Amino acid sequence: MIELPQGELFSANCADVPWQASALTAGLSVKNIAVAGGLEMQLVRMDPGARIPPHTHELPEFIYVLEGELRVAGKALAPGWASIAAPGSQHLDVHSPDGCTFLLVDRPL
């Protein structure tokens, strides 16, 4: 993943960035776009039935659903929906029954 130094600008054609299996959990693939200012940008693809383990946010997290349905804390998020998590908030139930793809901005793992 590219880490940008202070004052740098970067653009990427995400079609050229390869999907990689996520180390976080089975059923997740990511396209690592870049890291800047302590936050990373990724495209995330969840296979049908995939679940993200419960976690607490140290920094803000921003999600924008592109395809499919992502369920966060019992709420179904369809394409065009966004989810924002403030520092200290918890995600106890994040999953996708039928698979989805979303844009994620959060702290690097």
N, CA, C and O atoms as a printed pandas DataFrame, in Angstrom:
     atom_number atom_name residue_name chain_id  residue_number  x_coord  y_coord  z_coord
0              1         N          MET        A               1    0.847   -1.166    0.000
1              2        CA          MET        A               1    0.000    0.000    0.000
2              3         C          MET        A               1    0.897    1.235    0.000
3              4         O          MET        A               1    1.945    1.256    0.647
4              5         N          ILE        A               2    0.484    2.235   -0.714
5              6        CA          ILE        A               2    1.239    3.484   -0.801
6              7         C          ILE        A               2    0.962    4.324    0.440
7              8         O          ILE        A               2   -0.194    4.516    0.815
8              9         N          GLU        A               3    2.025    4.828    1.083
9             10        CA          GLU        A               3    1.880    5.738    2.220
10            11         C          GLU        A               3    2.363    7.110    1.774
11            12         O          GLU        A               3    3.524    7.288    1.403
12            13         N          LEU        A               4    1.453    8.076    1.817
13            14        CA          LEU        A               4    1.771    9.411    1.318
14            15         C          LEU        A               4    2.432   10.264    2.391
15            16         O          LEU        A               4    1.955   10.317    3.525
16            17         N          PRO        A               5    3.524   10.929    2.041
17            18        CA          PRO        A               5    4.124   11.868    2.984
18            19         C          PRO        A               5    3.306   13.162    3.048
19            20         O          PRO        A               5    2.513   13.459    2.154
20            21         N          GLN        A               6    3.515   13.908    4.105
21            22        CA          GLN        A               6    2.834   15.189    4.297
22            23         C          GLN        A               6    2.962   16.050    3.039
23            24         O          GLN        A               6    4.050   16.169    2.475
24            25         N          GLY        A               7    1.858   16.647    2.602
25            26        CA          GLY        A               7    1.872   17.563    1.469
26            27         C          GLY        A               7    1.726   16.914    0.106
27            28         O          GLY        A               7    1.647   17.626   -0.896
28            29         N          GLU        A               8    1.685   15.575    0.026
29            30        CA          GLU        A               8    1.586   14.873   -1.258
30            31         C          GLU        A               8    0.140   14.679   -1.677
31            32         O          GLU        A               8   -0.754   14.585   -0.836
32            33         N          LEU        A               9   -0.083   14.620   -2.986
33            34        CA          LEU        A               9   -1.372   14.266   -3.585
34            35         C          LEU        A               9   -1.185   12.977   -4.357
35            36         O          LEU        A               9   -0.089   12.694   -4.840
36            37         N          PHE        A              10   -2.261   12.181   -4.478
37            38        CA          PHE        A              10   -2.166   10.886   -5.149
38            39         C          PHE        A              10   -3.502   10.573   -5.794
39            40         O          PHE        A              10   -4.553   10.861   -5.223
40            41         N          SER        A              11   -3.468    9.992   -6.966
41            42        CA          SER        A              11   -4.660    9.498   -7.656
42            43         C          SER        A              11   -4.386    8.077   -8.102
43            44         O          SER        A              11   -3.249    7.728   -8.420
44            45         N          ALA        A              12   -5.440    7.247   -8.126
45            46        CA          ALA        A              12   -5.265    5.855   -8.530
46            47         C          ALA        A              12   -6.460    5.390   -9.348
47            48         O          ALA        A              12   -7.603    5.739   -9.054
48            49         N          ASN        A              13   -6.185    4.605  -10.366
49            50        CA          ASN        A              13   -7.245    3.898  -11.074
50            51         C          ASN        A              13   -7.437    2.585  -10.319
51            52         O          ASN        A              13   -6.621    1.671  -10.440
52            53         N          CYS        A              14   -8.497    2.494   -9.553
53            54        CA          CYS        A              14   -8.703    1.331   -8.676
54            55         C          CYS        A              14   -8.870    0.036   -9.456
55            56         O          CYS        A              14   -8.687   -1.046   -8.897
56            57         N          ALA        A              15   -9.214    0.125  -10.737
57            58        CA          ALA        A              15   -9.303   -1.085  -11.560
58            59         C          ALA        A              15   -7.939   -1.746  -11.703
59            60         O          ALA        A              15   -7.856   -2.949  -11.949
60            61         N          ASP        A              16   -6.870   -0.971  -11.553
61            62        CA          ASP        A              16   -5.514   -1.503  -11.683
62            63         C          ASP        A              16   -4.966   -2.065  -10.375
63            64         O          ASP        A              16   -3.904   -2.688  -10.375
64            65         N          VAL        A              17   -5.664   -1.858   -9.264
65            66        CA          VAL        A              17   -5.203   -2.333   -7.954
66            67         C          VAL        A              17   -5.753   -3.750   -7.755
67            68         O          VAL        A              17   -6.960   -3.958   -7.878
68            69         N          PRO        A              18   -4.895   -4.723   -7.450
69            70        CA          PRO        A              18   -5.364   -6.104   -7.321
70            71         C          PRO        A              18   -6.149   -6.341   -6.022
71            72         O          PRO        A              18   -5.884   -5.707   -5.001
72            73         N          TRP        A              19   -7.111   -7.256   -6.078
73            74        CA          TRP        A              19   -7.788   -7.728   -4.866
74            75         C          TRP        A              19   -6.828   -8.642   -4.120
75            76         O          TRP        A              19   -6.105   -9.430   -4.729
76            77         N          GLN        A              20   -6.828   -8.528   -2.782
77            78        CA          GLN        A              20   -6.021   -9.383   -1.924
78            79         C          GLN        A              20   -6.902   -9.919   -0.812
79            80         O          GLN        A              20   -7.809   -9.231   -0.342
80            81         N          ALA        A              21   -6.634  -11.148   -0.393
81            82        CA          ALA        A              21   -7.363  -11.705    0.752
82            83         C          ALA        A              21   -7.025  -10.874    1.988
83            84         O          ALA        A              21   -5.867  -10.518    2.208
84            85         N          SER        A              22   -8.035  -10.570    2.785
85            86        CA          SER        A              22   -7.828   -9.807    4.014
86            87         C          SER        A              22   -7.339  -10.732    5.122
87            88         O          SER        A              22   -7.777  -11.878    5.222
88            89         N          ALA        A              23   -6.430  -10.230    5.953
89            90        CA          ALA        A              23   -5.955  -10.985    7.110
90            91         C          ALA        A              23   -6.951  -10.893    8.268
91            92         O          ALA        A              23   -6.823  -11.623    9.250
92            93         N          LEU        A              24   -7.932  -10.012    8.164
93            94        CA          LEU        A              24   -8.884   -9.783    9.245
94            95         C          LEU        A              24   -9.790  -10.983    9.491
95            96         O          LEU        A              24   -9.979  -11.400   10.634
96            97         N          THR        A              25  -10.348  -11.538    8.419
97            98        CA          THR        A              25  -11.267  -12.670    8.550
98            99         C          THR        A              25  -11.491  -13.314    7.186
99           100         O          THR        A              25  -11.211  -12.705    6.154
100          101         N          ALA        A              26  -11.988  -14.525    7.183
101          102        CA          ALA        A              26  -12.297  -15.219    5.927
102          103         C          ALA        A              26  -13.462  -14.519    5.228
103          104         O          ALA        A              26  -14.337  -13.948    5.879
104          105         N          GLY        A              27  -13.463  -14.569    3.903
105          106        CA          GLY        A              27  -14.568  -14.017    3.128
106          107         C          GLY        A              27  -14.439  -12.544    2.814
107          108         O          GLY        A              27  -15.365  -11.949    2.263
108          109         N          LEU        A              28  -13.299  -11.934    3.155
109          110        CA          LEU        A              28  -13.056  -10.525    2.851
110          111         C          LEU        A              28  -11.882  -10.408    1.895
111          112         O          LEU        A              28  -10.858  -11.070    2.068
112          113         N          SER        A              29  -12.037   -9.561    0.884
113          114        CA          SER        A              29  -10.946   -9.198   -0.019
114          115         C          SER        A              29  -10.855   -7.682   -0.025
115          116         O          SER        A              29  -11.861   -6.990    0.133
116          117         N          VAL        A              30   -9.638   -7.170   -0.208
117          118        CA          VAL        A              30   -9.440   -5.719   -0.183
118          119         C          VAL        A              30   -8.581   -5.270   -1.352
119          120         O          VAL        A              30   -7.739   -6.012   -1.856
120          121         N          LYS        A              31   -8.817   -4.040   -1.765
121          122        CA          LYS        A              31   -7.925   -3.321   -2.669
122          123         C          LYS        A              31   -7.351   -2.191   -1.819
123          124         O          LYS        A              31   -8.067   -1.256   -1.460
124          125         N          ASN        A              32   -6.069   -2.276   -1.498
125          126        CA          ASN        A              32   -5.408   -1.258   -0.694
126          127         C          ASN        A              32   -5.030   -0.084   -1.587
127          128         O          ASN        A              32   -4.184   -0.220   -2.470
128          129         N          ILE        A              33   -5.654    1.067   -1.360
129          130        CA          ILE        A              33   -5.434    2.222   -2.220
130          131         C          ILE        A              33   -4.272    3.071   -1.714
131          132         O          ILE        A              33   -3.283    3.246   -2.427
132          133         N          ALA        A              34   -4.374    3.602   -0.490
133          134        CA          ALA        A              34   -3.304    4.443    0.049
134          135         C          ALA        A              34   -3.540    4.720    1.524
135          136         O          ALA        A              34   -4.639    4.539    2.047
136          137         N          VAL        A              35   -2.460    5.171    2.187
137          138        CA          VAL        A              35   -2.510    5.620    3.579
138          139         C          VAL        A              35   -2.031    7.061    3.612
139          140         O          VAL        A              35   -1.047    7.411    2.959
140          141         N          ALA        A              36   -2.734    7.905    4.381
141          142        CA          ALA        A              36   -2.317    9.302    4.548
142          143         C          ALA        A              36   -2.867    9.830    5.869
143          144         O          ALA        A              36   -4.034    9.612    6.193
144          145         N          GLY        A              37   -2.040   10.510    6.611
145          146        CA          GLY        A              37   -2.492   11.147    7.842
146          147         C          GLY        A              37   -3.078   10.197    8.871
147          148         O          GLY        A              37   -3.953   10.591    9.641
148          149         N          GLY        A              38   -2.613    8.952    8.900
149          150        CA          GLY        A              38   -3.095    7.980    9.876
150          151         C          GLY        A              38   -4.355    7.238    9.470
151          152         O          GLY        A              38   -4.867    6.428   10.242
152          153         N          LEU        A              39   -4.868    7.499    8.270
153          154        CA          LEU        A              39   -6.047    6.790    7.762
154          155         C          LEU        A              39   -5.701    6.100    6.451
155          156         O          LEU        A              39   -4.837    6.555    5.701
156          157         N          GLU        A              40   -6.400    4.980    6.183
157          158        CA          GLU        A              40   -6.200    4.263    4.925
158          159         C          GLU        A              40   -7.503    4.253    4.134
159          160         O          GLU        A              40   -8.593    4.345    4.698
160          161         N          MET        A              41   -7.365    4.137    2.813
161          162        CA          MET        A              41   -8.520    3.969    1.934
162          163         C          MET        A              41   -8.420    2.596    1.294
163          164         O          MET        A              41   -7.382    2.226    0.747
164          165         N          GLN        A              42   -9.530    1.831    1.370
165          166        CA          GLN        A              42   -9.598    0.507    0.765
166          167         C          GLN        A              42  -10.957    0.322    0.098
167          168         O          GLN        A              42  -11.953    0.920    0.505
168          169         N          LEU        A              43  -10.976   -0.507   -0.920
169          170        CA          LEU        A              43  -12.219   -1.098   -1.383
170          171         C          LEU        A              43  -12.290   -2.454   -0.703
171          172         O          LEU        A              43  -11.297   -3.181   -0.664
172          173         N          VAL        A              44  -13.448   -2.800   -0.168
173          174        CA          VAL        A              44  -13.622   -4.062    0.545
174          175         C          VAL        A              44  -14.732   -4.854   -0.135
175          176         O          VAL        A              44  -15.802   -4.317   -0.423
176          177         N          ARG        A              45  -14.472   -6.130   -0.388
177          178        CA          ARG        A              45  -15.478   -7.029   -0.965
178          179         C          ARG        A              45  -15.740   -8.134    0.051
179          180         O          ARG        A              45  -14.817   -8.823    0.486
180          181         N          MET        A              46  -17.012   -8.297    0.425
181          182        CA          MET        A              46  -17.402   -9.354    1.369
182          183         C          MET        A              46  -18.142  -10.437    0.615
183          184         O          MET        A              46  -19.077  -10.151   -0.134
184          185         N          ASP        A              47  -17.730  -11.677    0.809
185          186        CA          ASP        A              47  -18.439  -12.811    0.234
186          187         C          ASP        A              47  -19.773  -12.992    0.950
187          188         O          ASP        A              47  -19.927  -12.534    2.082
188          189         N          PRO        A              48  -20.742  -13.653    0.309
189          190        CA          PRO        A              48  -22.003  -13.935    0.998
190          191         C          PRO        A              48  -21.754  -14.645    2.329
191          192         O          PRO        A              48  -21.003  -15.618    2.398
192          193         N          GLY        A              49  -22.391  -14.144    3.373
193          194        CA          GLY        A              49  -22.282  -14.735    4.697
194          195         C          GLY        A              49  -21.078  -14.285    5.508
195          196         O          GLY        A              49  -20.956  -14.653    6.676
196          197         N          ALA        A              50  -20.184  -13.499    4.916
197          198        CA          ALA        A              50  -18.984  -13.061    5.643
198          199         C          ALA        A              50  -19.357  -12.123    6.793
199          200         O          ALA        A              50  -20.308  -11.347    6.704
200          201         N          ARG        A              51  -18.577  -12.220    7.877
201          202        CA          ARG        A              51  -18.766  -11.392    9.071
202          203         C          ARG        A              51  -17.437  -10.766    9.468
203          204         O          ARG        A              51  -16.386  -11.403    9.393
204          205         N          ILE        A              52  -17.503   -9.517    9.888
205          206        CA          ILE        A              52  -16.332   -8.832   10.415
206          207         C          ILE        A              52  -16.360   -8.995   11.928
207          208         O          ILE        A              52  -17.393   -8.750   12.550
208          209         N          PRO        A              53  -15.244   -9.406   12.536
209          210        CA          PRO        A              53  -15.229   -9.615   13.989
210          211         C          PRO        A              53  -15.570   -8.326   14.750
211          212         O          PRO        A              53  -15.291   -7.229   14.264
212          213         N          PRO        A              54  -16.169   -8.454   15.934
213          214        CA          PRO        A              54  -16.454   -7.273   16.760
214          215         C          PRO        A              54  -15.161   -6.481   17.018
215          216         O          PRO        A              54  -14.088   -7.053   17.211
216          217         N          HIS        A              55  -15.301   -5.150   17.015
217          218        CA          HIS        A              55  -14.130   -4.303   17.222
218          219         C          HIS        A              55  -14.551   -2.926   17.718
219          220         O          HIS        A              55  -15.702   -2.518   17.562
220          221         N          THR        A              56  -13.596   -2.218   18.319
221          222        CA          THR        A              56  -13.796   -0.847   18.791
222          223         C          THR        A              56  -12.924    0.072   17.946
223          224         O          THR        A              56  -11.780   -0.260   17.635
224          225         N          HIS        A              57  -13.462    1.212   17.582
225          226        CA          HIS        A              57  -12.746    2.149   16.711
226          227         C          HIS        A              57  -11.847    3.089   17.493
227          228         O          HIS        A              57  -12.298    3.789   18.400
228          229         N          GLU        A              58  -10.561    3.100   17.132
229          230        CA          GLU        A              58   -9.612    4.039   17.725
230          231         C          GLU        A              58   -9.673    5.391   17.021
231          232         O          GLU        A              58   -9.493    6.436   17.646
232          233         N          LEU        A              59   -9.926    5.361   15.727
233          234        CA          LEU        A              59  -10.068    6.556   14.896
234          235         C          LEU        A              59  -11.410    6.476   14.182
235          236         O          LEU        A              59  -12.054    5.428   14.220
236          237         N          PRO        A              60  -11.853    7.550   13.532
237          238        CA          PRO        A              60  -13.105    7.468   12.784
238          239         C          PRO        A              60  -13.028    6.420   11.675
239          240         O          PRO        A              60  -11.954    6.106   11.162
240          241         N          GLU        A              61  -14.192    5.890   11.324
241          242        CA          GLU        A              61  -14.303    4.953   10.201
242          243         C          GLU        A              61  -15.446    5.435    9.319
243          244         O          GLU        A              61  -16.521    5.782    9.810
244          245         N          PHE        A              62  -15.202    5.452    8.015
245          246        CA          PHE        A              62  -16.204    5.880    7.039
246          247         C          PHE        A              62  -16.415    4.754    6.036
247          248         O          PHE        A              62  -15.452    4.247    5.460
248          249         N          ILE        A              63  -17.664    4.361    5.825
249          250        CA          ILE        A              63  -18.032    3.308    4.875
250          251         C          ILE        A              63  -19.048    3.889    3.897
251          252         O          ILE        A              63  -19.965    4.609    4.291
252          253         N          TYR        A              64  -18.870    3.564    2.611
253          254        CA          TYR        A              64  -19.849    3.928    1.581
254          255         C          TYR        A              64  -20.119    2.671    0.758
255          256         O          TYR        A              64  -19.209    2.137    0.124
256          257         N          VAL        A              65  -21.360    2.200    0.767
257          258        CA          VAL        A              65  -21.722    0.947    0.091
258          259         C          VAL        A              65  -21.864    1.192   -1.415
259          260         O          VAL        A              65  -22.588    2.087   -1.850
260          261         N          LEU        A              66  -21.152    0.370   -2.196
261          262        CA          LEU        A              66  -21.173    0.475   -3.655
262          263         C          LEU        A              66  -22.089   -0.562   -4.300
263          264         O          LEU        A              66  -22.827   -0.250   -5.235
264          265         N          GLU        A              67  -22.039   -1.799   -3.796
265          266        CA          GLU        A              67  -22.830   -2.905   -4.364
266          267         C          GLU        A              67  -23.287   -3.821   -3.246
267          268         O          GLU        A              67  -22.607   -3.955   -2.228
268          269         N          GLY        A              68  -24.437   -4.450   -3.431
269          270        CA          GLY        A              68  -24.928   -5.439   -2.483
270          271         C          GLY        A              68  -25.499   -4.797   -1.225
271          272         O          GLY        A              68  -25.880   -3.627   -1.220
272          273         N          GLU        A              69  -25.548   -5.594   -0.159
273          274        CA          GLU        A              69  -26.105   -5.117    1.106
274          275         C          GLU        A              69  -25.145   -5.428    2.253
275          276         O          GLU        A              69  -24.695   -6.562    2.414
276          277         N          LEU        A              70  -24.844   -4.413    3.035
277          278        CA          LEU        A              70  -24.020   -4.545    4.232
278          279         C          LEU        A              70  -24.918   -4.298    5.432
279          280         O          LEU        A              70  -25.652   -3.310    5.465
280          281         N          ARG        A              71  -24.867   -5.176    6.408
281          282        CA          ARG        A              71  -25.663   -4.988    7.624
282          283         C          ARG        A              71  -24.745   -4.564    8.764
283          284         O          ARG        A              71  -23.766   -5.235    9.088
284          285         N          VAL        A              72  -25.094   -3.430    9.358
285          286        CA          VAL        A              72  -24.326   -2.851   10.452
286          287         C          VAL        A              72  -25.283   -2.607   11.610
287          288         O          VAL        A              72  -26.218   -1.814   11.496
288          289         N          ALA        A              73  -25.044   -3.292   12.729
289          290        CA          ALA        A              73  -25.869   -3.130   13.940
290          291         C          ALA        A              73  -27.361   -3.312   13.631
291          292         O          ALA        A              73  -28.203   -2.574   14.142
292          293         N          GLY        A              74  -27.675   -4.304   12.790
293          294        CA          GLY        A              74  -29.061   -4.611   12.478
294          295         C          GLY        A              74  -29.677   -3.775   11.375
295          296         O          GLY        A              74  -30.811   -4.039   10.977
296          297         N          LYS        A              75  -28.970   -2.773   10.867
297          298        CA          LYS        A              75  -29.497   -1.920    9.798
298          299         C          LYS        A              75  -28.939   -2.375    8.451
299          300         O          LYS        A              75  -27.732   -2.565    8.301
300          301         N          ALA        A              76  -29.829   -2.546    7.476
301          302        CA          ALA        A              76  -29.426   -2.952    6.127
302          303         C          ALA        A              76  -29.029   -1.718    5.326
303          304         O          ALA        A              76  -29.832   -0.805    5.132
304          305         N          LEU        A              77  -27.783   -1.703    4.863
305          306        CA          LEU        A              77  -27.269   -0.591    4.068
306          307         C          LEU        A              77  -27.120   -1.048    2.622
307          308         O          LEU        A              77  -26.378   -1.986    2.330
308          309         N          ALA        A              78  -27.828   -0.379    1.728
309          310        CA          ALA        A              78  -27.815   -0.689    0.296
310          311         C          ALA        A              78  -26.884    0.293   -0.415
311          312         O          ALA        A              78  -26.385    1.229    0.210
312          313         N          PRO        A              79  -26.643    0.089   -1.725
313          314        CA          PRO        A              79  -25.801    1.034   -2.455
314          315         C          PRO        A              79  -26.278    2.474   -2.259
315          316         O          PRO        A              79  -27.470    2.776   -2.324
316          317         N          GLY        A              80  -25.296    3.350   -2.016
317          318        CA          GLY        A              80  -25.594    4.756   -1.776
318          319         C          GLY        A              80  -25.663    5.117   -0.300
319          320         O          GLY        A              80  -25.652    6.298    0.048
320          321         N          TRP        A              81  -25.735    4.106    0.579
321          322        CA          TRP        A              81  -25.775    4.361    2.020
322          323         C          TRP        A              81  -24.357    4.513    2.558
323          324         O          TRP        A              81  -23.411    3.914    2.047
324          325         N          ALA        A              82  -24.234    5.332    3.604
325          326        CA          ALA        A              82  -22.963    5.534    4.282
326          327         C          ALA        A              82  -23.118    5.185    5.758
327          328         O          ALA        A              82  -24.209    5.279    6.321
328          329         N          SER        A              83  -22.015    4.785    6.371
329          330        CA          SER        A              83  -21.964    4.507    7.802
330          331         C          SER        A              83  -20.715    5.189    8.353
331          332         O          SER        A              83  -19.621    5.032    7.810
332          333         N          ILE        A              84  -20.885    5.944    9.428
333          334        CA          ILE        A              84  -19.764    6.647   10.040
334          335         C          ILE        A              84  -19.671    6.204   11.490
335          336         O          ILE        A              84  -20.665    6.225   12.216
336          337         N          ALA        A              85  -18.471    5.801   11.916
337          338        CA          ALA        A              85  -18.234    5.370   13.295
338          339         C          ALA        A              85  -17.233    6.340   13.927
339          340         O          ALA        A              85  -16.141    6.550   13.398
340          341         N          ALA        A              86  -17.611    6.921   15.052
341          342        CA          ALA        A              86  -16.734    7.844   15.771
342          343         C          ALA        A              86  -15.723    7.062   16.606
343          344         O          ALA        A              86  -15.967    5.901   16.934
344          345         N          PRO        A              87  -14.600    7.676   16.951
345          346        CA          PRO        A              87  -13.651    7.008   17.846
346          347         C          PRO        A              87  -14.353    6.565   19.133
347          348         O          PRO        A              87  -15.161    7.302   19.698
348          349         N          GLY        A              88  -14.031    5.352   19.584
349          350        CA          GLY        A              88  -14.643    4.794   20.788
350          351         C          GLY        A              88  -15.906    4.005   20.538
351          352         O          GLY        A              88  -16.381    3.301   21.429
352          353         N          SER        A              89  -16.468    4.107   19.329
353          354        CA          SER        A              89  -17.682    3.338   19.021
354          355         C          SER        A              89  -17.315    1.883   18.753
355          356         O          SER        A              89  -16.167    1.562   18.446
356          357         N          GLN        A              90  -18.316    1.007   18.874
357          358        CA          GLN        A              90  -18.091   -0.420   18.673
358          359         C          GLN        A              90  -18.948   -0.952   17.534
359          360         O          GLN        A              90  -20.106   -0.565   17.373
360          361         N          HIS        A              91  -18.365   -1.834   16.758
361          362        CA          HIS        A              91  -19.099   -2.613   15.768
362          363         C          HIS        A              91  -19.165   -4.037   16.300
363          364         O          HIS        A              91  -18.159   -4.746   16.322
364          365         N          LEU        A              92  -20.349   -4.450   16.726
365          366        CA          LEU        A              92  -20.513   -5.788   17.274
366          367         C          LEU        A              92  -21.094   -6.754   16.255
367          368         O          LEU        A              92  -20.923   -7.966   16.381
368          369         N          ASP        A              93  -21.792   -6.219   15.231
369          370        CA          ASP        A              93  -22.420   -7.075   14.224
370          371         C          ASP        A              93  -22.328   -6.406   12.859
371          372         O          ASP        A              93  -23.137   -5.538   12.531
372          373         N          VAL        A              94  -21.339   -6.813   12.061
373          374        CA          VAL        A              94  -21.181   -6.319   10.694
374          375         C          VAL        A              94  -21.075   -7.542    9.799
375          376         O          VAL        A              94  -20.150   -8.343    9.937
376          377         N          HIS        A              95  -22.033   -7.685    8.871
377          378        CA          HIS        A              95  -22.011   -8.846    7.986
378          379         C          HIS        A              95  -22.740   -8.537    6.681
379          380         O          HIS        A              95  -23.379   -7.494    6.540
380          381         N          SER        A              96  -22.632   -9.462    5.732
381          382        CA          SER        A              96  -23.313   -9.322    4.447
382          383         C          SER        A              96  -23.935  -10.664    4.067
383          384         O          SER        A              96  -23.218  -11.603    3.722
384          385         N          PRO        A              97  -25.261  -10.761    4.125
385          386        CA          PRO        A              97  -25.912  -12.033    3.798
386          387         C          PRO        A              97  -25.641  -12.510    2.360
387          388         O          PRO        A              97  -25.434  -13.700    2.123
388          389         N          ASP        A              98  -25.646  -11.567    1.409
389          390        CA          ASP        A              98  -25.526  -11.942   -0.001
390          391         C          ASP        A              98  -24.271  -11.407   -0.676
391          392         O          ASP        A              98  -24.118  -11.544   -1.890
392          393         N          GLY        A              99  -23.370  -10.800    0.092
393          394        CA          GLY        A              99  -22.149  -10.227   -0.462
394          395         C          GLY        A              99  -22.322   -8.746   -0.760
395          396         O          GLY        A              99  -23.430   -8.278   -1.024
396          397         N          CYS        A             100  -21.222   -8.019   -0.715
397          398        CA          CYS        A             100  -21.264   -6.580   -0.992
398          399         C          CYS        A             100  -19.864   -6.062   -1.262
399          400         O          CYS        A             100  -18.871   -6.750   -1.024
400          401         N          THR        A             101  -19.802   -4.838   -1.764
401          402        CA          THR        A             101  -18.558   -4.117   -1.953
402          403         C          THR        A             101  -18.757   -2.717   -1.394
403          404         O          THR        A             101  -19.783   -2.083   -1.641
404          405         N          PHE        A             102  -17.761   -2.231   -0.630
405          406        CA          PHE        A             102  -17.874   -0.877   -0.086
406          407         C          PHE        A             102  -16.523   -0.198   -0.043
407          408         O          PHE        A             102  -15.478   -0.850   -0.036
408          409         N          LEU        A             103  -16.562    1.125   -0.015
409          410        CA          LEU        A             103  -15.380    1.953    0.163
410          411         C          LEU        A             103  -15.203    2.149    1.664
411          412         O          LEU        A             103  -16.162    2.452    2.374
412          413         N          LEU        A             104  -13.970    1.975    2.144
413          414        CA          LEU        A             104  -13.672    2.082    3.569
414          415         C          LEU        A             104  -12.512    3.056    3.773
415          416         O          LEU        A             104  -11.485    2.974    3.098
416          417         N          VAL        A             105  -12.698    3.976    4.713
417          418        CA          VAL        A             105  -11.623    4.839    5.172
418          419         C          VAL        A             105  -11.549    4.678    6.676
419          420         O          VAL        A             105  -12.496    5.005    7.392
420          421         N          ASP        A             106  -10.408    4.166    7.160
421          422        CA          ASP        A             106  -10.231    3.977    8.603
422          423         C          ASP        A             106   -8.744    3.868    8.919
423          424         O          ASP        A             106   -7.910    4.156    8.061
424          425         N          ARG        A             107   -8.403    3.461   10.124
425          426        CA          ARG        A             107   -6.995    3.327   10.501
426          427         C          ARG        A             107   -6.414    2.072    9.856
427          428         O          ARG        A             107   -7.123    1.080    9.688
428          429         N          PRO        A             108   -5.158    2.102    9.499
429          430        CA          PRO        A             108   -4.540    0.883    8.965
430          431         C          PRO        A             108   -4.439   -0.194   10.023
431          432         O          PRO        A             108   -4.219    0.110   11.195
432          433         N          LEU        A             109   -4.598   -1.452    9.630
433          434        CA          LEU        A             109   -4.452   -2.567   10.563
434          435         C          LEU        A             109   -3.003   -3.019   10.622
435          436         O          LEU        A             109   -2.677   -3.952   11.356
